[in-house]
């Protein structure tokens, strides 16, 4: 199914999704956005104009997704024998847009994994068989996300620039990467499933910056400042640097932030949420291919209990105006011919595509089986 608003950058279907212990990050300033003097002046001007009209805007620090390494399905750890597919290398969708290609072919040379890193996924469906790494089998690590830092100001000035096509061309010409000058902040989102098999959607307020009035999944961004605070550092947003953070703390924030968003937007206690399962990363092409890590999260409450909590109001209740439930079967069958599809914002569409492909309930079943074996 093709939709111009969204595409899948990577999926973890070979393992029915990944747990926190199977994901690692590599942090480096090399993964930050490249700069250009004229562009930086334009970003400053854009930000000044926006703040004068919307003084509540806040320039928070964000993680920037540069690239990734994804293991082949034959690298699955014996501790999580969740691969139900024939051995294959997870690849990009063949109907990809240019932003997807830039994460693969354009960065293939620098993404060749060394002995202490994971395998790079084959770009654009090409057949590439990665070498095995014994350490990965023991640790269960299957995915490495290469992250730098960016901020909301740069996101508005690049991904939302009216010159984004020109910025891609400039990035390609000067850095060999059409995304080099774009902020590309990494978001998070959750396909939240209740105990009675209902998927939770919320209708975005008309007052939010993007996709007002459309149906969405709970989501937001992992926060670099939260990572610093968890490591005992008191720092202002503009002072945050890659060197202040530890990779495992960033992974923890990536997984825990999606649960925090569910708590704040739907008003569900953290204790009622299961362990997040990473399904993959989707790209939102209405904002120049901005990436979002999409998770599956099981809830121990029924849809009626969730509805009651939602209407009591959470910390971010003002961001939505209604809650909607679809059965898992309905979500699995959603496509462009479905009336509700046109009501979904791009982030929700990306999460649905990943849910349909990854089928993450299998990972949850494996966790329960593993617990029973213990």
Backbone torsions as a table, in degrees:
resi	resn	phi	psi	omega
1	UNK	NA	125.7	-179.3
2	UNK	-103.3	140.5	174.6
3	UNK	-145.8	123.7	-174.6
4	UNK	-64.5	-17.8	-176.7
5	UNK	-81.7	-19.4	-170.2
6	UNK	-151.3	151.1	172.2
7	UNK	-150.5	165.2	-179.9
8	UNK	-97.5	122.8	176.9
9	UNK	-81.6	-49.2	176.8
10	UNK	-147.5	149.9	177.0
11	UNK	-134.3	157.4	-177.6
12	UNK	-115.8	39.2	-175.8
13	UNK	-63.3	-29.1	-177.7
14	UNK	-62.2	-22.9	-178.6
15	UNK	-120.1	11.2	-175.2
16	UNK	55.8	34.9	-179.3
17	UNK	99.7	162.1	-177.5
18	UNK	-118.2	144.7	174.9
19	UNK	-89.1	167.7	-178.6
20	UNK	-56.7	-37.6	-177.8
21	UNK	-68.4	-13.5	-177.6
22	UNK	-100.3	4.1	-176.9
23	UNK	-121.4	139.7	173.0
24	UNK	-135.3	164.0	176.6
25	UNK	-125.5	151.5	171.7
26	UNK	-115.5	120.3	-177.9
27	UNK	-103.7	134.5	177.5
28	UNK	-164.0	146.9	174.4
29	UNK	-67.2	-18.6	176.4
30	UNK	-62.9	-20.9	-178.1
31	UNK	-94.4	5.2	175.6
32	UNK	-74.0	165.7	175.6
33	UNK	-64.9	139.7	173.3
34	UNK	-74.5	153.5	-176.4
35	UNK	-115.2	157.0	177.8
36	UNK	-143.4	127.1	-174.1
37	UNK	-51.8	-46.6	-179.0
38	UNK	-66.1	-39.0	179.9
39	UNK	-66.6	-39.6	-179.2
40	UNK	-63.7	-37.8	176.8
41	UNK	-65.6	-38.7	179.2
42	UNK	-66.9	-39.4	178.1
43	UNK	-62.7	-44.8	179.2
44	UNK	-61.0	-42.1	-179.6
45	UNK	-65.1	-45.3	179.5
46	UNK	-60.3	-44.0	-178.6
47	UNK	-64.7	-43.3	179.9
48	UNK	-60.4	-42.9	179.6
49	UNK	-65.7	-41.4	-178.9
50	UNK	-67.4	-41.9	-178.4
51	UNK	-67.2	-33.4	178.8
52	UNK	-64.9	-30.6	178.6
53	UNK	-90.3	-32.1	-178.0
54	UNK	-129.8	77.6	-173.8
55	UNK	-63.4	-12.5	179.6
56	UNK	-81.7	-7.6	179.9
57	UNK	-60.8	142.4	-175.0
58	UNK	-129.1	127.1	-177.6
59	UNK	-87.9	76.5	-179.4
60	UNK	-82.3	151.1	176.1
61	UNK	-74.8	143.1	179.4
62	UNK	-135.3	162.1	173.8
63	UNK	-85.6	141.0	179.1
64	UNK	-109.0	122.5	177.3
65	UNK	-81.3	118.0	179.4
66	UNK	-96.5	-47.5	-176.3
67	UNK	-168.4	-176.2	-177.8
68	UNK	-156.5	163.0	170.6
69	UNK	-125.6	129.4	-179.3
70	UNK	-124.6	129.1	-178.2
71	UNK	-72.6	163.2	172.5
72	UNK	-75.8	161.3	-177.6
73	UNK	-64.5	-20.9	179.7
74	UNK	-75.9	-5.4	179.4
75	UNK	-92.9	8.2	-178.3
76	UNK	-61.5	136.7	-179.7
77	UNK	-69.9	142.2	175.9
78	UNK	-58.9	-22.1	-179.8
79	UNK	-71.5	-22.8	-179.2
80	UNK	-131.3	70.9	-176.0
81	UNK	-77.1	63.4	-170.1
82	UNK	-100.0	2.1	-178.4
83	UNK	-75.1	117.0	-180.0
84	UNK	-109.5	6.4	-177.8
85	UNK	-106.6	160.3	172.6
86	UNK	-60.9	149.3	179.8
87	UNK	-55.3	126.2	178.5
88	UNK	-160.4	164.1	176.2
89	UNK	-93.5	120.8	176.2
90	UNK	-59.2	130.4	-175.1
91	UNK	-128.3	172.3	177.7
92	UNK	-72.6	157.1	173.2
93	UNK	-61.8	141.0	-177.5
94	UNK	-70.5	-21.9	179.9
95	UNK	-92.1	35.6	-171.3
96	UNK	-72.0	159.0	173.0
97	UNK	-94.7	177.0	-175.4
98	UNK	-59.9	-35.4	-178.6
99	UNK	-60.3	-35.7	-179.9
100	UNK	-66.9	-42.7	-179.2
101	UNK	-59.9	-37.4	-175.8
102	UNK	-65.6	-27.4	177.7
103	UNK	-76.2	-16.4	-178.0
104	UNK	-109.7	-84.3	-172.3
105	UNK	-58.6	-43.1	-175.7
106	UNK	-66.8	-23.8	-176.9
107	UNK	-115.2	12.0	-173.9
108	UNK	-60.4	-44.4	-176.1
109	UNK	-60.4	-44.5	-178.2
110	UNK	-80.4	-12.2	-179.2
111	UNK	-94.2	1.4	177.9
112	UNK	-59.4	121.2	-171.8
113	UNK	-80.2	136.4	177.7
114	UNK	-87.6	-175.3	-173.5
115	UNK	-63.2	-21.9	-178.9
116	UNK	-107.6	20.4	177.6
117	UNK	-128.7	176.4	-178.6
118	UNK	-89.4	171.8	-178.5
119	UNK	-78.0	147.5	176.0
120	UNK	-87.1	138.1	179.0
121	UNK	-70.6	148.8	-179.6
122	UNK	-67.4	124.7	-177.4
123	UNK	-76.1	139.3	170.0
124	UNK	57.0	30.1	174.5
125	UNK	82.9	5.5	178.4
126	UNK	-69.9	147.7	-179.6
127	UNK	-84.5	108.8	176.1
128	UNK	-133.6	126.3	179.9
129	UNK	-104.4	110.6	-177.9
130	UNK	-74.0	155.3	177.2
131	UNK	-73.9	151.0	179.5
132	UNK	-77.5	153.1	177.3
133	UNK	-132.1	113.6	-174.4
134	UNK	-61.7	-36.3	-177.8
135	UNK	-61.8	-36.2	-178.7
136	UNK	-66.1	-34.2	178.7
137	UNK	-64.8	-36.4	-177.4
138	UNK	-75.6	-40.5	-175.8
139	UNK	-86.0	-22.6	-177.7
140	UNK	82.5	5.4	179.3
141	UNK	-69.6	128.1	-176.6
142	UNK	-123.9	-19.5	-176.5
143	UNK	-138.2	133.1	171.7
144	UNK	-117.4	125.7	174.7
145	UNK	-102.4	126.5	178.2
146	UNK	-94.5	116.3	-172.1
147	UNK	-122.6	140.8	168.3
148	UNK	-118.0	-158.8	178.2
149	UNK	-121.6	149.5	173.8
150	UNK	-147.8	-165.7	-179.9
151	UNK	-153.4	167.9	-177.0
152	UNK	-65.5	-37.2	178.1
153	UNK	-58.3	-46.6	179.8
154	UNK	-68.1	-32.4	178.0
155	UNK	-62.9	-47.4	178.8
156	UNK	-64.2	-35.3	-175.8
157	UNK	-83.3	-9.5	-179.0
158	UNK	-122.9	-65.6	-178.6
159	UNK	-60.2	-30.3	179.7
160	UNK	-103.0	11.1	179.9
161	UNK	-71.3	144.3	175.2
162	UNK	-70.4	-10.9	179.8
163	UNK	-103.8	24.0	-173.1
164	UNK	-61.4	-36.3	178.2
165	UNK	-63.5	-39.7	177.9
166	UNK	-66.9	-37.6	178.8
167	UNK	-65.3	-36.5	176.3
168	UNK	-63.6	-43.5	179.7
169	UNK	-64.4	-40.5	179.4
170	UNK	-67.0	-41.3	177.6
171	UNK	-61.9	-40.7	178.5
172	UNK	-65.0	-43.8	-176.9
173	UNK	-69.0	-41.6	-173.9
174	UNK	-91.7	-29.5	-174.2
175	UNK	-125.9	-0.3	-179.0
176	UNK	69.4	22.4	-176.5
177	UNK	-149.5	113.6	-178.0
178	UNK	-66.2	-13.7	178.8
179	UNK	-100.2	1.8	-172.6
180	UNK	-58.3	-33.7	-176.4
181	UNK	-96.4	-0.6	-178.9
182	UNK	-94.8	148.3	-176.4
183	UNK	-68.2	-44.1	177.9
184	UNK	50.5	52.0	178.5
185	UNK	-66.9	139.3	-178.6
186	UNK	-86.4	119.6	176.5
187	UNK	-96.3	176.7	173.7
188	UNK	-135.9	150.9	176.7
189	UNK	-151.2	161.3	-175.6
190	UNK	-135.0	128.5	163.0
191	UNK	-82.1	101.8	-175.1
192	UNK	-95.6	121.4	-176.4
193	UNK	-115.4	127.3	-179.3
194	UNK	-76.5	171.0	-177.6
195	UNK	-66.8	-22.5	178.2
196	UNK	-102.5	25.6	169.2
197	UNK	78.1	27.0	178.3
198	UNK	-108.8	135.5	177.4
199	UNK	-92.1	133.7	-173.5
200	UNK	-91.8	126.5	172.5
201	UNK	-124.1	147.7	177.1
202	UNK	-124.3	143.8	179.6
203	UNK	-90.5	120.8	-175.8
204	UNK	-67.2	142.4	177.2
205	UNK	-65.8	152.1	176.0
206	UNK	-71.0	-10.5	-177.3
207	UNK	-90.9	-9.6	-179.5
208	UNK	-75.5	161.2	-172.1
209	UNK	-69.1	-33.7	-175.4
210	UNK	-128.8	146.8	171.5
211	UNK	53.6	41.5	179.5
212	UNK	-60.4	135.9	177.3
213	UNK	83.9	-7.9	-178.7
214	UNK	-91.9	161.5	177.1
215	UNK	-80.3	138.5	-176.3
216	UNK	-139.1	169.3	169.5
217	UNK	-98.1	158.8	174.2
218	UNK	-61.0	137.8	-178.8
219	UNK	-177.1	176.1	-179.1
220	UNK	178.2	-131.0	-178.8
221	UNK	-140.4	143.4	166.7
222	UNK	-69.7	143.7	-171.5
223	UNK	-112.7	118.5	175.2
224	UNK	-55.8	-36.1	-179.5
225	UNK	-63.8	-37.3	178.1
226	UNK	-63.2	-39.8	177.4
227	UNK	-60.6	-46.5	179.4
228	UNK	-60.8	-43.1	-179.7
229	UNK	-65.2	-37.5	177.8
230	UNK	-66.2	-25.9	177.9
231	UNK	-91.2	10.5	175.8
232	UNK	81.2	20.2	-178.8
233	UNK	-107.9	127.4	174.6
234	UNK	-97.1	115.3	-171.9
235	UNK	-148.2	147.3	174.4
236	UNK	-82.0	155.8	-176.5
237	UNK	-52.1	-45.2	-175.5
238	UNK	-72.1	-10.3	179.7
239	UNK	-94.3	-10.3	-174.5
240	UNK	-66.8	134.5	177.3
241	UNK	-135.0	161.9	-179.4
242	UNK	-58.6	-37.3	-176.8
243	UNK	-65.5	-15.5	-179.7
244	UNK	-80.9	-12.4	-171.0
245	UNK	-113.4	153.9	175.9
246	UNK	-108.8	139.3	-175.5
247	UNK	-53.6	-44.6	-177.4
248	UNK	-66.8	-32.8	177.3
249	UNK	-66.6	-33.5	177.7
250	UNK	-69.4	-42.3	176.7
251	UNK	-60.1	-43.4	178.8
252	UNK	-59.8	-42.7	178.7
253	UNK	-66.4	-37.6	179.3
254	UNK	-58.7	-45.4	-178.2
255	UNK	-79.1	-40.0	-176.9
256	UNK	-74.6	-27.4	-177.9
257	UNK	-64.7	-32.7	-179.7
258	UNK	-68.9	-34.4	175.8
259	UNK	-70.1	-37.3	177.8
260	UNK	-63.4	-37.5	178.0
261	UNK	-66.1	-40.2	176.9
262	UNK	-61.5	-44.8	178.8
263	UNK	-59.0	-47.5	-174.1
264	UNK	-74.5	-32.9	-175.0
265	UNK	-92.7	-32.4	-176.8
266	UNK	-109.6	-13.1	178.2
267	UNK	70.7	34.3	176.2
268	UNK	-96.7	128.8	178.9
269	UNK	-61.7	144.5	-179.6
270	UNK	-58.0	-32.4	-178.8
271	UNK	-67.2	-13.7	179.1
272	UNK	-95.3	1.9	-176.8
273	UNK	-105.8	140.3	177.4
274	UNK	-82.8	-179.4	-179.8
275	UNK	-70.3	126.4	-179.7
276	UNK	-63.3	141.9	176.1
277	UNK	-116.1	120.3	-179.1
278	UNK	-77.3	119.5	179.9
279	UNK	-88.5	-30.7	-178.4
280	UNK	154.7	-162.1	-179.6
281	UNK	-127.8	129.2	177.1
282	UNK	-111.0	155.8	-179.8
283	UNK	-113.7	133.2	178.5
284	UNK	-98.1	107.2	-175.1
285	UNK	-82.9	-5.1	172.6
286	UNK	-77.5	-14.1	174.9
287	UNK	-126.3	48.3	172.7
288	UNK	60.7	33.3	176.7
289	UNK	80.7	32.1	177.7
290	UNK	-62.0	133.0	-176.6
291	UNK	-87.6	149.2	175.4
292	UNK	-143.0	127.8	175.8
293	UNK	-79.6	122.6	-175.1
294	UNK	-107.6	132.1	-175.1
295	UNK	-117.7	160.2	167.7
296	UNK	-110.7	128.7	-179.5
297	UNK	-131.1	125.9	178.2
298	UNK	-90.8	140.2	179.0
299	UNK	-115.0	141.3	-178.3
300	UNK	-85.2	-0.3	-179.3
301	UNK	-98.9	155.5	175.4
302	UNK	-80.4	168.4	-179.9
303	UNK	-64.3	-34.7	177.3
304	UNK	-64.6	-40.6	178.5
305	UNK	-67.5	-38.6	178.5
306	UNK	-66.4	-42.1	179.6
307	UNK	-59.5	-44.0	179.9
308	UNK	-62.5	-42.4	179.0
309	UNK	-65.2	-41.6	-179.3
310	UNK	-58.8	-46.1	-176.0
311	UNK	-73.7	-12.0	171.6
312	UNK	-74.8	-24.3	175.0
313	UNK	92.9	128.6	176.7
314	UNK	-106.2	-169.6	-176.7
315	UNK	-63.2	-29.1	-178.9
316	UNK	-119.8	36.6	-178.1
317	UNK	-61.8	-25.2	-177.9
318	UNK	-71.6	-10.6	-177.5
319	UNK	-83.7	-11.2	179.2
320	UNK	-139.3	163.4	-176.2
321	UNK	-122.0	-9.3	-177.9
322	UNK	-161.6	162.1	176.9
323	UNK	-123.9	138.1	-175.4
324	UNK	-130.7	143.2	179.9
325	UNK	-120.5	135.3	172.5
326	UNK	-124.5	142.0	177.5
327	UNK	-69.0	157.2	177.9
328	UNK	-58.6	-37.6	178.7
329	UNK	-62.6	-40.9	178.8
330	UNK	-64.5	-41.6	-179.7
331	UNK	-65.3	-39.6	179.5
332	UNK	-63.8	-25.6	-176.8
333	UNK	-99.4	-1.7	-179.2
334	UNK	-62.6	134.7	171.7
335	UNK	-152.5	-174.9	-174.4
336	UNK	-64.7	-18.0	178.4
337	UNK	-84.3	-9.7	-179.9
338	UNK	-77.6	133.5	-179.6
339	UNK	-55.9	-36.1	-176.5
340	UNK	-72.6	-19.5	-176.9
341	UNK	-59.3	-41.0	-178.7
342	UNK	-68.9	-15.4	178.3
343	UNK	-88.8	-11.1	-178.1
344	UNK	-82.2	137.9	173.3
345	UNK	-78.2	164.5	-175.5
346	UNK	-56.3	-38.9	-179.0
347	UNK	-63.4	-37.9	178.0
348	UNK	-68.9	-39.4	177.5
349	UNK	-60.7	-44.5	179.5
350	UNK	-61.8	-41.2	179.6
351	UNK	-66.0	-38.9	178.7
352	UNK	-64.6	-43.6	178.7
353	UNK	-59.6	-41.6	179.5
354	UNK	-69.3	-39.7	178.9
355	UNK	-61.1	-43.0	-179.8
356	UNK	-65.4	-34.3	-177.0
357	UNK	-84.3	-40.1	-172.1
358	UNK	-84.5	-32.7	-177.9
359	UNK	52.0	64.3	-170.2
360	UNK	-68.8	-12.6	177.3
361	UNK	-58.2	-27.4	178.8
362	UNK	-62.6	-37.9	177.7
363	UNK	-64.6	-40.9	177.8
364	UNK	-62.1	-41.5	178.7
365	UNK	-62.6	-38.1	179.2
366	UNK	-66.0	-35.8	177.2
367	UNK	-63.0	-42.9	-179.4
368	UNK	-66.4	-39.0	178.5
369	UNK	-65.1	-42.0	178.3
370	UNK	-62.5	-38.8	178.9
371	UNK	-66.5	-37.3	180.0
372	UNK	-68.9	-33.9	179.0
373	UNK	-66.8	-27.1	-178.6
374	UNK	-75.0	NA	NA
